[in-house]
Amino acid sequence: MASSKMSDLRQLSEAEVDAKIQELKRELFDLRFQKATRQTIQPHQVGQIRHQIAQLRTLQREQQA
């Protein structure tokens, strides 16, 4: 998944942001599971997904205010 710009993310509704966060958390879980079972993963993906989750949670906070 390509990195998203905040300007693109700001166009999402609250429900879409929630859904996207849940989807990314699931991907992160799957990557950690693959790592634990010694399957090959691309380590940079973990950092990218964590960054995207942080962006979306920041956006979620801004929408609450």
PDB file of N, CA, C and O in Angstrom:
ATOM      1  N   MET A   1       0.849  -1.179   0.000  1.00  0.00           N
ATOM      2  CA  MET A   1       0.000   0.000   0.000  1.00  0.00           C
ATOM      3  C   MET A   1       0.892   1.238   0.000  1.00  0.00           C
ATOM      4  O   MET A   1       1.845   1.335   0.773  1.00  0.00           O
ATOM      5  N   ALA A   2       0.579   2.139  -0.843  1.00  0.00           N
ATOM      6  CA  ALA A   2       1.372   3.359  -0.957  1.00  0.00           C
ATOM      7  C   ALA A   2       1.055   4.309   0.194  1.00  0.00           C
ATOM      8  O   ALA A   2      -0.037   4.280   0.761  1.00  0.00           O
ATOM      9  N   SER A   3       2.012   5.133   0.520  1.00  0.00           N
ATOM     10  CA  SER A   3       1.825   6.114   1.579  1.00  0.00           C
ATOM     11  C   SER A   3       0.815   7.176   1.146  1.00  0.00           C
ATOM     12  O   SER A   3       0.827   7.614  -0.004  1.00  0.00           O
ATOM     13  N   SER A   4      -0.044   7.582   2.053  1.00  0.00           N
ATOM     14  CA  SER A   4      -1.076   8.564   1.736  1.00  0.00           C
ATOM     15  C   SER A   4      -0.700   9.930   2.282  1.00  0.00           C
ATOM     16  O   SER A   4      -0.043  10.040   3.317  1.00  0.00           O
ATOM     17  N   LYS A   5      -1.121  10.965   1.576  1.00  0.00           N
ATOM     18  CA  LYS A   5      -0.909  12.318   2.050  1.00  0.00           C
ATOM     19  C   LYS A   5      -2.074  12.704   2.949  1.00  0.00           C
ATOM     20  O   LYS A   5      -3.199  12.242   2.756  1.00  0.00           O
ATOM     21  N   MET A   6      -1.802  13.542   3.916  1.00  0.00           N
ATOM     22  CA  MET A   6      -2.853  13.962   4.844  1.00  0.00           C
ATOM     23  C   MET A   6      -3.988  14.678   4.114  1.00  0.00           C
ATOM     24  O   MET A   6      -5.147  14.549   4.508  1.00  0.00           O
ATOM     25  N   SER A   7      -3.676  15.426   3.065  1.00  0.00           N
ATOM     26  CA  SER A   7      -4.724  16.128   2.328  1.00  0.00           C
ATOM     27  C   SER A   7      -5.697  15.135   1.701  1.00  0.00           C
ATOM     28  O   SER A   7      -6.896  15.402   1.627  1.00  0.00           O
ATOM     29  N   ASP A   8      -5.180  13.981   1.247  1.00  0.00           N
ATOM     30  CA  ASP A   8      -6.052  12.944   0.700  1.00  0.00           C
ATOM     31  C   ASP A   8      -6.879  12.289   1.796  1.00  0.00           C
ATOM     32  O   ASP A   8      -8.054  11.980   1.599  1.00  0.00           O
ATOM     33  N   LEU A   9      -6.261  12.082   2.945  1.00  0.00           N
ATOM     34  CA  LEU A   9      -6.951  11.418   4.051  1.00  0.00           C
ATOM     35  C   LEU A   9      -8.050  12.293   4.647  1.00  0.00           C
ATOM     36  O   LEU A   9      -9.053  11.782   5.145  1.00  0.00           O
ATOM     37  N   ARG A  10      -7.862  13.605   4.597  1.00  0.00           N
ATOM     38  CA  ARG A  10      -8.852  14.522   5.176  1.00  0.00           C
ATOM     39  C   ARG A  10     -10.186  14.479   4.433  1.00  0.00           C
ATOM     40  O   ARG A  10     -11.198  14.940   4.960  1.00  0.00           O
ATOM     41  N   GLN A  11     -10.198  13.936   3.229  1.00  0.00           N
ATOM     42  CA  GLN A  11     -11.425  13.838   2.452  1.00  0.00           C
ATOM     43  C   GLN A  11     -12.277  12.640   2.875  1.00  0.00           C
ATOM     44  O   GLN A  11     -13.416  12.503   2.430  1.00  0.00           O
ATOM     45  N   LEU A  12     -11.737  11.779   3.726  1.00  0.00           N
ATOM     46  CA  LEU A  12     -12.470  10.599   4.176  1.00  0.00           C
ATOM     47  C   LEU A  12     -13.459  10.968   5.283  1.00  0.00           C
ATOM     48  O   LEU A  12     -13.215  11.882   6.071  1.00  0.00           O
ATOM     49  N   SER A  13     -14.570  10.248   5.328  1.00  0.00           N
ATOM     50  CA  SER A  13     -15.542  10.458   6.403  1.00  0.00           C
ATOM     51  C   SER A  13     -15.040   9.746   7.667  1.00  0.00           C
ATOM     52  O   SER A  13     -14.079   8.978   7.619  1.00  0.00           O
ATOM     53  N   GLU A  14     -15.701  10.015   8.787  1.00  0.00           N
ATOM     54  CA  GLU A  14     -15.296   9.392  10.060  1.00  0.00           C
ATOM     55  C   GLU A  14     -15.407   7.877   9.981  1.00  0.00           C
ATOM     56  O   GLU A  14     -14.537   7.162  10.479  1.00  0.00           O
ATOM     57  N   ALA A  15     -16.471   7.385   9.357  1.00  0.00           N
ATOM     58  CA  ALA A  15     -16.674   5.939   9.240  1.00  0.00           C
ATOM     59  C   ALA A  15     -15.582   5.308   8.372  1.00  0.00           C
ATOM     60  O   ALA A  15     -15.114   4.207   8.662  1.00  0.00           O
ATOM     61  N   GLU A  16     -15.184   5.999   7.319  1.00  0.00           N
ATOM     62  CA  GLU A  16     -14.126   5.489   6.450  1.00  0.00           C
ATOM     63  C   GLU A  16     -12.790   5.469   7.176  1.00  0.00           C
ATOM     64  O   GLU A  16     -11.994   4.548   6.996  1.00  0.00           O
ATOM     65  N   VAL A  17     -12.545   6.475   7.989  1.00  0.00           N
ATOM     66  CA  VAL A  17     -11.306   6.526   8.771  1.00  0.00           C
ATOM     67  C   VAL A  17     -11.275   5.356   9.758  1.00  0.00           C
ATOM     68  O   VAL A  17     -10.254   4.682   9.889  1.00  0.00           O
ATOM     69  N   ASP A  18     -12.384   5.116  10.446  1.00  0.00           N
ATOM     70  CA  ASP A  18     -12.461   3.991  11.387  1.00  0.00           C
ATOM     71  C   ASP A  18     -12.211   2.664  10.678  1.00  0.00           C
ATOM     72  O   ASP A  18     -11.462   1.818  11.167  1.00  0.00           O
ATOM     73  N   ALA A  19     -12.844   2.492   9.526  1.00  0.00           N
ATOM     74  CA  ALA A  19     -12.691   1.251   8.766  1.00  0.00           C
ATOM     75  C   ALA A  19     -11.250   1.066   8.300  1.00  0.00           C
ATOM     76  O   ALA A  19     -10.713  -0.041   8.335  1.00  0.00           O
ATOM     77  N   LYS A  20     -10.638   2.151   7.870  1.00  0.00           N
ATOM     78  CA  LYS A  20      -9.252   2.096   7.388  1.00  0.00           C
ATOM     79  C   LYS A  20      -8.298   1.738   8.531  1.00  0.00           C
ATOM     80  O   LYS A  20      -7.362   0.960   8.343  1.00  0.00           O
ATOM     81  N   ILE A  21      -8.538   2.310   9.717  1.00  0.00           N
ATOM     82  CA  ILE A  21      -7.700   1.990  10.880  1.00  0.00           C
ATOM     83  C   ILE A  21      -7.811   0.507  11.216  1.00  0.00           C
ATOM     84  O   ILE A  21      -6.801  -0.151  11.466  1.00  0.00           O
ATOM     85  N   GLN A  22      -9.032  -0.021  11.225  1.00  0.00           N
ATOM     86  CA  GLN A  22      -9.224  -1.441  11.527  1.00  0.00           C
ATOM     87  C   GLN A  22      -8.540  -2.334  10.489  1.00  0.00           C
ATOM     88  O   GLN A  22      -7.948  -3.358  10.829  1.00  0.00           O
ATOM     89  N   GLU A  23      -8.628  -1.934   9.233  1.00  0.00           N
ATOM     90  CA  GLU A  23      -7.986  -2.698   8.156  1.00  0.00           C
ATOM     91  C   GLU A  23      -6.467  -2.717   8.330  1.00  0.00           C
ATOM     92  O   GLU A  23      -5.833  -3.760   8.176  1.00  0.00           O
ATOM     93  N   LEU A  24      -5.892  -1.564   8.651  1.00  0.00           N
ATOM     94  CA  LEU A  24      -4.444  -1.477   8.831  1.00  0.00           C
ATOM     95  C   LEU A  24      -3.983  -2.231  10.073  1.00  0.00           C
ATOM     96  O   LEU A  24      -2.914  -2.841  10.065  1.00  0.00           O
ATOM     97  N   LYS A  25      -4.780  -2.196  11.138  1.00  0.00           N
ATOM     98  CA  LYS A  25      -4.427  -2.949  12.338  1.00  0.00           C
ATOM     99  C   LYS A  25      -4.415  -4.446  12.048  1.00  0.00           C
ATOM    100  O   LYS A  25      -3.573  -5.180  12.566  1.00  0.00           O
ATOM    101  N   ARG A  26      -5.354  -4.892  11.219  1.00  0.00           N
ATOM    102  CA  ARG A  26      -5.396  -6.300  10.842  1.00  0.00           C
ATOM    103  C   ARG A  26      -4.155  -6.670  10.022  1.00  0.00           C
ATOM    104  O   ARG A  26      -3.557  -7.725  10.233  1.00  0.00           O
ATOM    105  N   GLU A  27      -3.776  -5.792   9.087  1.00  0.00           N
ATOM    106  CA  GLU A  27      -2.566  -6.026   8.286  1.00  0.00           C
ATOM    107  C   GLU A  27      -1.334  -6.106   9.179  1.00  0.00           C
ATOM    108  O   GLU A  27      -0.467  -6.956   8.978  1.00  0.00           O
ATOM    109  N   LEU A  28      -1.261  -5.219  10.161  1.00  0.00           N
ATOM    110  CA  LEU A  28      -0.129  -5.209  11.085  1.00  0.00           C
ATOM    111  C   LEU A  28      -0.087  -6.507  11.889  1.00  0.00           C
ATOM    112  O   LEU A  28       0.981  -7.086  12.088  1.00  0.00           O
ATOM    113  N   PHE A  29      -1.248  -6.957  12.346  1.00  0.00           N
ATOM    114  CA  PHE A  29      -1.333  -8.221  13.074  1.00  0.00           C
ATOM    115  C   PHE A  29      -0.846  -9.369  12.198  1.00  0.00           C
ATOM    116  O   PHE A  29      -0.070 -10.214  12.644  1.00  0.00           O
ATOM    117  N   ASP A  30      -1.307  -9.396  10.945  1.00  0.00           N
ATOM    118  CA  ASP A  30      -0.900 -10.457  10.024  1.00  0.00           C
ATOM    119  C   ASP A  30       0.607 -10.452   9.788  1.00  0.00           C
ATOM    120  O   ASP A  30       1.230 -11.512   9.737  1.00  0.00           O
ATOM    121  N   LEU A  31       1.196  -9.267   9.645  1.00  0.00           N
ATOM    122  CA  LEU A  31       2.649  -9.179   9.453  1.00  0.00           C
ATOM    123  C   LEU A  31       3.402  -9.688  10.678  1.00  0.00           C
ATOM    124  O   LEU A  31       4.392 -10.409  10.550  1.00  0.00           O
ATOM    125  N   ARG A  32       2.928  -9.311  11.865  1.00  0.00           N
ATOM    126  CA  ARG A  32       3.585  -9.792  13.085  1.00  0.00           C
ATOM    127  C   ARG A  32       3.449 -11.307  13.212  1.00  0.00           C
ATOM    128  O   ARG A  32       4.374 -11.984  13.662  1.00  0.00           O
ATOM    129  N   PHE A  33       2.301 -11.831  12.818  1.00  0.00           N
ATOM    130  CA  PHE A  33       2.073 -13.274  12.865  1.00  0.00           C
ATOM    131  C   PHE A  33       3.012 -13.981  11.882  1.00  0.00           C
ATOM    132  O   PHE A  33       3.592 -15.016  12.212  1.00  0.00           O
ATOM    133  N   GLN A  34       3.161 -13.431  10.692  1.00  0.00           N
ATOM    134  CA  GLN A  34       4.064 -14.016   9.711  1.00  0.00           C
ATOM    135  C   GLN A  34       5.503 -14.000  10.215  1.00  0.00           C
ATOM    136  O   GLN A  34       6.253 -14.955  10.011  1.00  0.00           O
ATOM    137  N   LYS A  35       5.879 -12.911  10.872  1.00  0.00           N
ATOM    138  CA  LYS A  35       7.239 -12.813  11.414  1.00  0.00           C
ATOM    139  C   LYS A  35       7.454 -13.850  12.510  1.00  0.00           C
ATOM    140  O   LYS A  35       8.512 -14.475  12.583  1.00  0.00           O
ATOM    141  N   ALA A  36       6.451 -14.030  13.356  1.00  0.00           N
ATOM    142  CA  ALA A  36       6.564 -14.987  14.458  1.00  0.00           C
ATOM    143  C   ALA A  36       6.652 -16.423  13.942  1.00  0.00           C
ATOM    144  O   ALA A  36       7.287 -17.271  14.569  1.00  0.00           O
ATOM    145  N   THR A  37       6.022 -16.694  12.811  1.00  0.00           N
ATOM    146  CA  THR A  37       6.067 -18.044  12.248  1.00  0.00           C
ATOM    147  C   THR A  37       7.203 -18.195  11.236  1.00  0.00           C
ATOM    148  O   THR A  37       7.248 -19.155  10.466  1.00  0.00           O
ATOM    149  N   ARG A  38       8.106 -17.237  11.257  1.00  0.00           N
ATOM    150  CA  ARG A  38       9.318 -17.243  10.438  1.00  0.00           C
ATOM    151  C   ARG A  38       9.049 -17.284   8.937  1.00  0.00           C
ATOM    152  O   ARG A  38       9.814 -17.873   8.173  1.00  0.00           O
ATOM    153  N   GLN A  39       7.956 -16.653   8.529  1.00  0.00           N
ATOM    154  CA  GLN A  39       7.710 -16.487   7.100  1.00  0.00           C
ATOM    155  C   GLN A  39       8.423 -15.224   6.647  1.00  0.00           C
ATOM    156  O   GLN A  39       8.735 -14.352   7.458  1.00  0.00           O
ATOM    157  N   THR A  40       8.674 -15.132   5.374  1.00  0.00           N
ATOM    158  CA  THR A  40       9.366 -13.946   4.872  1.00  0.00           C
ATOM    159  C   THR A  40       8.415 -12.765   4.794  1.00  0.00           C
ATOM    160  O   THR A  40       7.318 -12.859   4.245  1.00  0.00           O
ATOM    161  N   ILE A  41       8.859 -11.657   5.355  1.00  0.00           N
ATOM    162  CA  ILE A  41       8.096 -10.410   5.269  1.00  0.00           C
ATOM    163  C   ILE A  41       9.053  -9.309   4.842  1.00  0.00           C
ATOM    164  O   ILE A  41      10.273  -9.461   4.902  1.00  0.00           O
ATOM    165  N   GLN A  42       8.479  -8.213   4.417  1.00  0.00           N
ATOM    166  CA  GLN A  42       9.295  -7.043   4.098  1.00  0.00           C
ATOM    167  C   GLN A  42       9.238  -6.134   5.322  1.00  0.00           C
ATOM    168  O   GLN A  42       8.201  -5.529   5.593  1.00  0.00           O
ATOM    169  N   PRO A  43      10.342  -6.031   6.065  1.00  0.00           N
ATOM    170  CA  PRO A  43      10.340  -5.318   7.342  1.00  0.00           C
ATOM    171  C   PRO A  43       9.880  -3.860   7.255  1.00  0.00           C
ATOM    172  O   PRO A  43       9.323  -3.334   8.219  1.00  0.00           O
ATOM    173  N   HIS A  44      10.103  -3.211   6.127  1.00  0.00           N
ATOM    174  CA  HIS A  44       9.712  -1.811   6.011  1.00  0.00           C
ATOM    175  C   HIS A  44       8.195  -1.637   6.030  1.00  0.00           C
ATOM    176  O   HIS A  44       7.702  -0.551   6.335  1.00  0.00           O
ATOM    177  N   GLN A  45       7.458  -2.689   5.711  1.00  0.00           N
ATOM    178  CA  GLN A  45       5.997  -2.604   5.703  1.00  0.00           C
ATOM    179  C   GLN A  45       5.440  -2.328   7.096  1.00  0.00           C
ATOM    180  O   GLN A  45       4.444  -1.619   7.238  1.00  0.00           O
ATOM    181  N   VAL A  46       6.069  -2.875   8.107  1.00  0.00           N
ATOM    182  CA  VAL A  46       5.606  -2.679   9.479  1.00  0.00           C
ATOM    183  C   VAL A  46       5.652  -1.194   9.830  1.00  0.00           C
ATOM    184  O   VAL A  46       4.693  -0.648  10.374  1.00  0.00           O
ATOM    185  N   GLY A  47       6.756  -0.555   9.518  1.00  0.00           N
ATOM    186  CA  GLY A  47       6.899   0.875   9.797  1.00  0.00           C
ATOM    187  C   GLY A  47       5.918   1.716   9.001  1.00  0.00           C
ATOM    188  O   GLY A  47       5.363   2.683   9.521  1.00  0.00           O
ATOM    189  N   GLN A  48       5.701   1.356   7.746  1.00  0.00           N
ATOM    190  CA  GLN A  48       4.772   2.106   6.905  1.00  0.00           C
ATOM    191  C   GLN A  48       3.345   2.004   7.432  1.00  0.00           C
ATOM    192  O   GLN A  48       2.621   2.999   7.468  1.00  0.00           O
ATOM    193  N   ILE A  49       2.947   0.820   7.836  1.00  0.00           N
ATOM    194  CA  ILE A  49       1.590   0.630   8.348  1.00  0.00           C
ATOM    195  C   ILE A  49       1.409   1.374   9.663  1.00  0.00           C
ATOM    196  O   ILE A  49       0.373   2.002   9.883  1.00  0.00           O
ATOM    197  N   ARG A  50       2.411   1.309  10.541  1.00  0.00           N
ATOM    198  CA  ARG A  50       2.319   2.037  11.809  1.00  0.00           C
ATOM    199  C   ARG A  50       2.206   3.536  11.564  1.00  0.00           C
ATOM    200  O   ARG A  50       1.476   4.230  12.272  1.00  0.00           O
ATOM    201  N   HIS A  51       2.928   4.040  10.561  1.00  0.00           N
ATOM    202  CA  HIS A  51       2.881   5.465  10.220  1.00  0.00           C
ATOM    203  C   HIS A  51       1.484   5.844   9.714  1.00  0.00           C
ATOM    204  O   HIS A  51       0.948   6.889  10.083  1.00  0.00           O
ATOM    205  N   GLN A  52       0.906   5.001   8.879  1.00  0.00           N
ATOM    206  CA  GLN A  52      -0.424   5.279   8.344  1.00  0.00           C
ATOM    207  C   GLN A  52      -1.482   5.263   9.448  1.00  0.00           C
ATOM    208  O   GLN A  52      -2.401   6.082   9.448  1.00  0.00           O
ATOM    209  N   ILE A  53      -1.344   4.330  10.384  1.00  0.00           N
ATOM    210  CA  ILE A  53      -2.276   4.280  11.518  1.00  0.00           C
ATOM    211  C   ILE A  53      -2.158   5.562  12.333  1.00  0.00           C
ATOM    212  O   ILE A  53      -3.169   6.122  12.759  1.00  0.00           O
ATOM    213  N   ALA A  54      -0.936   6.030  12.552  1.00  0.00           N
ATOM    214  CA  ALA A  54      -0.724   7.263  13.310  1.00  0.00           C
ATOM    215  C   ALA A  54      -1.350   8.450  12.592  1.00  0.00           C
ATOM    216  O   ALA A  54      -1.962   9.305  13.232  1.00  0.00           O
ATOM    217  N   GLN A  55      -1.207   8.516  11.275  1.00  0.00           N
ATOM    218  CA  GLN A  55      -1.819   9.594  10.503  1.00  0.00           C
ATOM    219  C   GLN A  55      -3.338   9.574  10.649  1.00  0.00           C
ATOM    220  O   GLN A  55      -3.964  10.613  10.857  1.00  0.00           O
ATOM    221  N   LEU A  56      -3.919   8.393  10.539  1.00  0.00           N
ATOM    222  CA  LEU A  56      -5.378   8.277  10.620  1.00  0.00           C
ATOM    223  C   LEU A  56      -5.890   8.595  12.027  1.00  0.00           C
ATOM    224  O   LEU A  56      -6.948   9.206  12.179  1.00  0.00           O
ATOM    225  N   ARG A  57      -5.141   8.184  13.051  1.00  0.00           N
ATOM    226  CA  ARG A  57      -5.568   8.492  14.418  1.00  0.00           C
ATOM    227  C   ARG A  57      -5.470   9.987  14.695  1.00  0.00           C
ATOM    228  O   ARG A  57      -6.285  10.535  15.438  1.00  0.00           O
ATOM    229  N   THR A  58      -4.470  10.657  14.098  1.00  0.00           N
ATOM    230  CA  THR A  58      -4.363  12.110  14.219  1.00  0.00           C
ATOM    231  C   THR A  58      -5.561  12.767  13.554  1.00  0.00           C
ATOM    232  O   THR A  58      -6.158  13.689  14.109  1.00  0.00           O
ATOM    233  N   LEU A  59      -5.907  12.297  12.376  1.00  0.00           N
ATOM    234  CA  LEU A  59      -7.057  12.819  11.657  1.00  0.00           C
ATOM    235  C   LEU A  59      -8.346  12.588  12.449  1.00  0.00           C
ATOM    236  O   LEU A  59      -9.222  13.451  12.494  1.00  0.00           O
ATOM    237  N   GLN A  60      -8.447  11.432  13.062  1.00  0.00           N
ATOM    238  CA  GLN A  60      -9.618  11.103  13.885  1.00  0.00           C
ATOM    239  C   GLN A  60      -9.733  12.089  15.046  1.00  0.00           C
ATOM    240  O   GLN A  60     -10.830  12.547  15.366  1.00  0.00           O
ATOM    241  N   ARG A  61      -8.618  12.411  15.670  1.00  0.00           N
ATOM    242  CA  ARG A  61      -8.599  13.377  16.768  1.00  0.00           C
ATOM    243  C   ARG A  61      -9.027  14.765  16.304  1.00  0.00           C
ATOM    244  O   ARG A  61      -9.764  15.469  16.994  1.00  0.00           O
ATOM    245  N   GLU A  62      -8.546  15.147  15.111  1.00  0.00           N
ATOM    246  CA  GLU A  62      -8.913  16.464  14.570  1.00  0.00           C
ATOM    247  C   GLU A  62     -10.410  16.528  14.283  1.00  0.00           C
ATOM    248  O   GLU A  62     -11.033  17.568  14.496  1.00  0.00           O
ATOM    249  N   GLN A  63     -10.982  15.452  13.811  1.00  0.00           N
ATOM    250  CA  GLN A  63     -12.407  15.426  13.490  1.00  0.00           C
ATOM    251  C   GLN A  63     -13.268  15.490  14.754  1.00  0.00           C
ATOM    252  O   GLN A  63     -14.389  15.996  14.714  1.00  0.00           O
ATOM    253  N   GLN A  64     -12.749  14.981  15.872  1.00  0.00           N
ATOM    254  CA  GLN A  64     -13.488  15.005  17.125  1.00  0.00           C
ATOM    255  C   GLN A  64     -13.572  16.422  17.690  1.00  0.00           C
ATOM    256  O   GLN A  64     -14.550  16.775  18.348  1.00  0.00           O
ATOM    257  N   ALA A  65     -12.576  17.206  17.440  1.00  0.00           N
ATOM    258  CA  ALA A  65     -12.502  18.556  18.011  1.00  0.00           C
ATOM    259  C   ALA A  65     -13.458  19.517  17.351  1.00  0.00           C
ATOM    260  O   ALA A  65     -13.511  20.689  17.724  1.00  0.00           O
TER     261      ALA A  65
END
